């Protein structure tokens, strides 16, 4: 029986081996973001052009994610990990040595493709290496890397860039990759049911539709706000191409005898429900991590370093909850634990939904600790419950789809909150501006006091002009504050909207080889 297989090495050594590479890969999705201005200046490009350093990575990463199960079967799980990490290290070296933006973007595309399979394969290896009663602990280790890496990425990237050079943001991956390859070679092994399948044929048609669908969709999400979404002709064409290629991809994979992505694994109810939920949770989590640093820097005037200090305590809450949730999974109904995590996250977002321009750093820190505390109760039980009814040989395919949906939710969340923030600020500005008239008594009083003060303190421009300029600056600031509040409260409501879907989960956790619960 597949469930009777046990690795010859300690599961904890295996966990350290696979998570070292996964942590590095997840870290690389965010660590380069703060270095973009330095990259743009060094390579004689604009910051807008330099964003393709991030976009290229995300697109290639997304394309590889769902095909992880096929690639693992083709190369063998252990060899696929070693190959991925090796290519990732080579691509990192090319990134650091790049002499032009085109060279850097090409290397980042290669880097993203190599790193795409590391998350789901690591997840599958961890679940197989630990006995079923310790799956909660295994997912706590996995969650440690997935949750903490995006939190420390911007801070670490900023420190490396300031102290050394943006090139070292990429060079630092090389020694980590070497250590990961050596540890995986020494401790990780393929179980009998995950040996290399030599007779697999490549699904080139499916791969083509997959690349076209995800490539166009990710580009729309990344560049849509800059192009004013569907007001741009190319966005409409990309949306049409993405929709058609998605339908073609689903039909092709469903009918194929050897699909690149086995969509039929979604017949498993827990996997289908969990995959949908992790996408929705990805929207909320990455939407929050996008909004808060912007608020602190744009409205409160925090430096990038102080912004990182205010946000980083989220990791404290995450560490505590990961330790607790890892012990409780298997002892308490996972649906109850997920519900607790959902409520805690909603509370933290409602706390952020009451911010103002006089808010102290302490209030931001506490809201972030509560926000981070929710993560352990979300990621650990949700992953174990989603994967708990999958057959062992379906684990790689299931984790690939699961991680793809989380990443797509993250991309959608970032695009959604950014768009709503800008347009919400414009909407609130229109409403507030309607009160800035000579017929509004409070406005007349404030304007009169300000005009009197500026008359006594002369400047280059007339006092009236300067008074209007000051009031317009205050108007813009208040409008953006209201928009931030709207976004945080919307994310809180979206979080609570996850609760009813928990009722769709099956409670069963037993996995049998070759058996799939529907």
N, C-alpha and C positions, 0 to 999 in steps of 0.2 A: 504493500500500500504506500502511496506517495506520502501520506501523513506520517508514516513511520520513519521517513528519512531524516537523519540528523547530520549537520555538518561536522567535520572532524575537528575544526577549530572552534574556539570559544565564540559564541554569538556576539559578545561584546567587542572582541577584536574585529569581527566582521563588520559590526556597526560602525566602529571608528574608521575602518578602511573605506567603506562606501560613502560615509557621510563627509569625509574629508574632501572628496571630489565634488560631492553635491553642494556642500557649503560654498566651495570656491565658485561653482557655476552660478548659483543663485546670487552670490555676492556680486558677480560680474555684470548682472543685469542692472544694478543700481550704482556701482562704485564709480563708473565712468561719467555719470550724469553731471556731477559737480565740476568735472575737469573740462567740460565742453568749451567754455570761453578760452581756456588755455590752449586746447587743441585747435580751435578755430584760428586763434592768433598765430600759433606756431606754424600752421599749414596754409596760411594766407587764404582763409575762407570765412564766410559769415557764420554766426552761431546757428542760424536756420539751416544752412547747408550741413553743418557739423552734427545736427540732430540725426542724420542718417547713420551716424556711428551707433546710435541706440536703436533706431528703427530697423536697420539691416540685421542686427543681432536678433531682435525679437521675431522678425519674419521667418528667418531660417530656423530659429529655435522652435517656432510654432509648427512649421512644416514637418519637422522630424518627430516631434512628440507623439502623434498618434500612430506612427509607423514603428514605434519602439519594439512592440511585440514581434513583428516580422523580422526586424533587424537582429533581435536577440536570438531568434530561432535560426537565422541564417548563419551568424557568426559564432553562436554560443554566447551565453550571457556574460561569462567572465571575460572572454576575448573581446566582446563588444565594448565592455567597460574600459578595458585597457586601451583598445584602439581609440575610443572616444576621447579619453584623457590625454593620450599622446598627441592626437591631432589638435586638441584644445591648447596644449602647451606650445606646439609649433605655431599655431595661429596667434597665440599671445605674444610670442617672440616677434612675429611679423608686425603685429599691431604696434609694439613698442619701437620697432625700427622703421616705421613708415615715414616716407619722405613726402607723401602727398595725401590729400583727403581720399582720393579714389583708392589708393593702396590700402589705407586704413579701413575704409568701408568694406572692401573685398575681404580683408582679413577678419573683420568682425562677422561677416556673413559665414565664413568658414568656422569661426569660433562658435557662433550660435548653433550651427548644424551639428558640430561635434558635441556641444554641451546639451543638446536637446534631449538625448536619451538618458542622461545621467540621473535625473530625478525619478522617473518611473522605474528604471531598472534597480536603483538603490532601494526604492520602496518595496519592490517585489522581493529582492534579496533579503531585506530585513524581515518581512513577514514570513518567509520560508525558513529563515535561520533560527528564529525564536519559536518556542512551543506556543500553542494557541493561547494558553493562559497568560502568556507574557507579551501578547501582541500590543497591549496598551503601552507597555514600557518601550517596545520597539518603535511605535509610532510617536512616543514622546521624544525619543532620540531624533527621529526624522523631523518632527516638528521643530526641534531646537534649531536645526540648520535652516529650515524653510522660513521660520519666523524671524530669527535673529539676524540672518544675513541681510535682508533688505533694510533692517533698522540701522545697522552699523555701517552699511555700505557708503552712504553719502558722507558720513563723518570721517571714515577711514580714507575714502577717496580724496576728500578735501585736505586732510592732514598730509597724505603722501604727496599730493600735488604741490602744496605749499612748501613742504620741507625738502622735496627732491625735484621731481618733474612729473608731468602727466604720463610720461612713458613708463614710469615705474608702477603705475596703476595696472599695467599689463605684464610687465616683467615679473612682478611678485607672484604671478600664477605658476611660473616655471618650477621653482623648488617645491611648491605645494603639489604640483602634478607629479613630479618625480616620486615624492613620498607616497602619494596615493597609488601609483602604479605598482611600486614595490610591495605595499601592504596588500593590495588586492591580489597580486600574484602569489603572495605567501599564504593568505588566509581564506580567500573566497574560492568556492568551487561550485560547479554546476550540479544541481540535483539530477537524478536519472531522467526525470520527465522534461528537463530543460536542456538536454544535449543538443548539439548542433544538428540541424536537419539539412543534409547535403542536397536533397532533391528539390528544394524550393525554387520556384520560378519567379522572376521579378515581375511585379505588376506595374509595368511602365505606364499603362493608361491611367490606373488609379493614382499613381504618383504624380502624373501630369495634372490631373484635375485637382488633386490635393494642393499642389504647389500654387496653382492658379487661384483657387478659392481662398486659401489662407493668405497668400501674398497680397492679393487685391484688398481683402477684408482688413488686414492689419495696416496696410497703407492708408486706407480710408480713416481708420480710427486714429492713426498717428498724425495725419496731415489734414484731417477734415476741418478742424476749427480754423486753421490758418487760411484755408481756401473758402471759408464760409459755407461749408457742407454742400448741400445740393444746389446751391447757387452756381457752383462751378461745373462746367461741362464734364471735365475729367472725372469728377466724383460720381456723377450720374452714370457714366460709362463703366467705371470701376465697380459700382454697385450692381449694375446689370451683369457684368462678367462674373462677379463673385457669386451672385445668386444662381446663375445658370450653371457655373462650374460646380457649385455645391450640390445641386440636384443631380447633375451628371455623376459626380463622385459617389453619392449615396447609392444610386442605381447600379453603378459599375461594381462597387464593393459588395453590394447585397447579392448580386448575381454571380460574382466570381467564385471559382472553386478554390483559388488560393489568393484571397484578398490581402492587400497591403495592410488594411485596417479591418479587423473583424467586427463589423457593427452588430452582428447577431449576439455578441456578448451582452448587449444592452437588453436582451430578453430577461436578464437577471434583474429583478425588481430593485433590490438594494443598490446595485451598481447604477441603474438608471436614475433613481431618486437622488442618490448621493452625488452623482456627477452633476445633476441639475443644481443641487444645493451649493456645491463648492463653487460653481460658476457665479451664483448670486452672492455668496459670501465674498468671493474674489472682488466683485464690484464694490462692495462695502469697504473691505479692508484697504484696498489700494486707492480707493477714492479718498479715504480718510488720510492715508499717508501722503497723498498729493496735496490736500487742502491745508493741513495744519502748518507745514513749513512756509507755505505761501502766505498764510495769514500772519504768522509771526514776523516774517521778513518785510512784507509789503505794507502792512498796516501798523504793526507795533515797532518796526524799525530794528528788529533783532539782526545781529550779524549771523552769517551762516553757522559759525561755531556755536553761538548762544542758542540758535534755533535747534541745532543738534543736541545740545545739552537739555533743552526743554522737552524734546521728543524722546530721547534715548531711555528715560525711565520706563517706557513701555516694555522694554526688555526685562525689567525686574518683575513686573506682573506676569509676563509670559513664562519666565523661568519657574516662578512659584506654581503657577497653574499647570504647567507641563508635568512637574513632579507629582502634583496631586492627582491629576487626571490619569496619568500613567498607572497609578496604583488602583484607581477606582474602576477603570474599564474592566469588564468581566465580572465585577462584583455588584455594580449598579447598572440598571438598564441604560444603555448608551443614549437612547432617545432623551432620557431625563437629563443626562450630562450635557447633551447638545442644547437642550432647551435652556439650561442654566447659563451656558455660554452666550446664547442669543440674547437673553434678557440682560446679562451683564454688559454686553457690547452696546445694546440699545441705550442702557442707562448712561454709559460713558459718552455716547454721541449726543444724548439730550443735555448732558453737562456741558459739552462743547457748544451746544445750540443756545446757551445762555451767556456766551462771551460778550465782552464789550471792550472798548479801547482802553479801559483802565484796569483790565484783568491782570492779576499778578502772575509771575512765573510759577508760583506755588500752585495756583489753581490749574494751570496747564499741566503741570507735572502730575498732580493727583488724577486728573482726567485721563492722562496717558497710562498711568499705572493700572487704573481700572480697565481701560481699553485693552491693554496687554494681557491682563489677567483672564480676559474672556477667551484668548486664543487657545490656550491649552484645552479648554472644555469644548472648543469647536473642532480643532484639527484632529486631536487624538481619537476621540470616540467616533467622529464622523468618518475618518479613514478606516478604522477597524470595522465599523458597522457596514460601510460600503463594500469593503473587500471580503467581509467575513463569510459570505455565502458563495464566493467564487471557487471553482475548482482550481487546484494548484497550477495546472497547465494554462489556465486562462488569466493568471495573475498579471503577466507582463502586458497583455492586451488591455486589461481593465485599468491598470495604473497609467498606461499611456493616454487613454481617453480622459481619465480623471484629471490628470495634470494639464492636459491641453485645455480642458474646460476652465480650470482655475486660471490659467494664464490668459485665456480669451476674456474671461470675466474681469481680470485685472486691467487689461487694455481698454475694455469697454468702460470700466469704472473711471479710469483716468480721463478718457475723452469726455464722458458724460459730465463729471463734476467741473472740468475746465470750461466746457461750453456753457453749462448752467451758471457758473460763477460770473463769466463775462456778460452774458445776456441778462442775468438777474441784476447785475450792477447797473446796466443800462436802464432796465425797467424801473428799478428803485430810484434812479437818478431823475427820471421823468416825473415820477410821483412827487419826490421831494422838491424838485425845481418849481412845481406848480405853487408852492407856498412862498417862494422867494420873489415876492412882488411888493410894490409900494403899498398895496392894499392890505398886506398881512402885518398886523401890529407887532407880533414878536420879531419878525424880520426887520421891521423899521427900527425897533429899539436896538437890536444887535448891530445893525448897519450904522446907526447913528453913533453908538459908543465906539465902534471900531474906526469910523471915519474921524472922530474927534481925536482918538489916540494917534492915528497916523498923520494927522495934520500937525500935531505937536512934534512928531518924529519924521521929518521930511525925508524923502528918498528920491530916486531917479524919476519915478513916475508920479503922477498926481495922486493925492490921497484917495480920491473916489475910485480910481482904477485899481489901486492896490487893495482897497477894501473889498471890491468885488472879486478880485483874484483870491484873496484869503477865504472868503465865504464859499467860492466855488470849489476850492481845495477841500474845505470841510464837507461840502455837499458830496463830493466824490468819495471821500473817506467813509462817510456814513452810509452811502449807497452800497459800497463794497462790503461793509460790515454786515448789513442786512442780507446781502447775497450769500456771504459765508454762513450766516445763521440758517438761512433757508436750506443750504446744501447739507449742513450737519443734521438738521432735523429730518430732511428727506432720507438720508442714509440711515437714520434711526428707524424710520418707518419701514424702509426696505428690509432692515434686519429683522424686525418683528414679523414681517410678512413670511419669513422662513418657517415660523412655528407650525402652521398647519401641515406643511409637507412632511413633518416628522411622523405623522400618523400613517404615511404610506410605506414606511419601512417595515420589513419583516424583522422580528426579534431574533430569529435563528442566527447562530454564529458558527455552526459546524460546517466545515468545508470537506467535501469528499472528492477524491480524485475521479475526474470524468463525470462529476455530477454537478448540475447547476439548478438552483432553485428558482422557480419562476414566480 
